[in-house]
Amino acid sequence: MADCVFCKIINKEIPAEIIYEDNEMIAFKDINPSAPLHYLIVPKEHIQSIMSLENNHGEIISKIIFTAKKVAEKAGLKGYKLVFNVGREGGQIINHLHLHLLGGWTKQSDIDLMPHP
């Protein structure tokens, strides 16, 4: 999609700190991190959100999760959060399906302050 910032990153039209890439997925550092380590896991196919998933997208969520696992292992994370923001009311800002991987907290005081659902 021409005006999608994530599609532009995928197409190397704008820079990003890419930490993982294969034929279907890309992962890069968030430019406004909400944690010491904050990565975005993004499918290369433009899908607006979880609400836009169709039956033919059956494997996409598992591929996103397994990519997040690879990124977390590469980063040496022992624990982390995975978050999907779905739709504007759910906090989604970029209309391209993506998963937030947040981690890197080391102080107990920071861990205690993390929101827990």
C-alpha positions in Angstrom: 0.0 0.0 0.0 1.5 3.3 -1.1 1.0 5.4 2.0 1.7 2.7 4.6 4.8 3.4 6.6 5.4 -0.3 7.3 5.1 -1.2 3.6 7.7 1.6 2.9 10.0 -0.1 5.5 9.4 -3.5 3.9 10.2 -2.0 0.5 13.4 -0.2 1.9 11.9 3.2 0.9 12.5 4.5 4.4 15.1 3.4 6.9 14.5 1.2 10.0 16.7 -0.8 12.3 15.8 -4.2 10.9 16.7 -7.1 13.2 15.1 -10.0 11.4 13.7 -10.6 7.9 12.6 -13.5 5.8 10.3 -14.0 2.8 7.1 -13.4 4.8 8.1 -11.4 7.9 10.2 -8.4 9.0 11.1 -7.2 12.5 12.5 -3.9 13.4 13.0 -1.6 16.4 10.1 0.7 17.3 11.1 4.3 16.9 9.1 5.3 20.0 9.9 2.4 22.4 7.6 1.6 25.3 10.2 -0.7 26.9 14.0 -1.0 27.0 13.6 -3.4 24.0 10.6 -2.8 21.8 10.4 -4.6 18.4 7.6 -4.7 15.8 6.9 -8.0 14.1 5.2 -7.2 10.7 4.0 -9.5 7.9 5.2 -8.4 4.5 1.7 -8.8 3.1 -0.4 -5.7 3.8 -3.2 -6.7 6.1 -4.8 -3.8 8.0 -5.4 -5.5 11.3 -6.6 -8.6 13.0 -10.1 -7.6 12.1 -9.2 -7.8 8.4 -8.0 -11.4 8.6 -9.8 -13.8 6.2 -9.8 -17.6 6.1 -6.9 -17.6 3.7 -4.7 -15.9 6.4 -4.9 -18.9 8.7 -1.2 -19.3 9.3 -0.3 -15.6 9.6 -0.7 -15.2 13.4 1.3 -18.3 14.1 4.1 -17.1 11.8 4.0 -13.7 13.6 4.3 -15.4 17.0 7.1 -17.7 15.9 9.0 -14.8 14.4 8.6 -13.0 17.7 10.1 -16.0 19.5 13.1 -15.9 17.1 13.6 -12.2 17.7 13.3 -12.6 21.5 15.9 -15.5 21.4 18.2 -13.4 19.3 17.9 -10.5 21.7 18.6 -12.8 24.7 15.3 -12.0 26.4 14.3 -14.3 29.2 10.8 -12.8 29.4 8.8 -10.4 27.3 5.3 -9.2 26.4 3.5 -9.7 23.1 0.8 -7.2 22.3 -1.6 -6.7 19.3 -3.3 -3.4 19.2 -6.5 -3.9 17.1 -8.3 -1.0 15.6 -8.1 2.7 16.5 -10.1 2.1 19.7 -7.6 -0.6 20.6 -4.6 1.7 20.2 -3.6 0.7 16.7 -1.9 3.7 15.0 -0.5 2.1 11.9 -3.0 0.3 9.7 -0.8 -2.7 9.0 -1.1 -5.8 11.1 1.8 -5.9 13.6 2.8 -7.4 16.9 4.7 -5.5 19.6 7.4 -7.4 21.4 8.4 -5.6 24.6 11.1 -6.7 27.0 14.5 -5.9 28.5 13.3 -4.8 32.0 16.0 -5.7 34.5 15.1 -3.8 37.7 12.5 -5.4 39.9 10.9 -1.9 40.4 10.4 -1.6 36.7 8.9 -5.1 36.5 6.5 -4.3 39.3 5.3 -1.2 37.5 4.4 -3.0 34.3 0.7 -3.1 33.6 -0.7 -6.6 34.0 -4.0 -7.6 32.3 
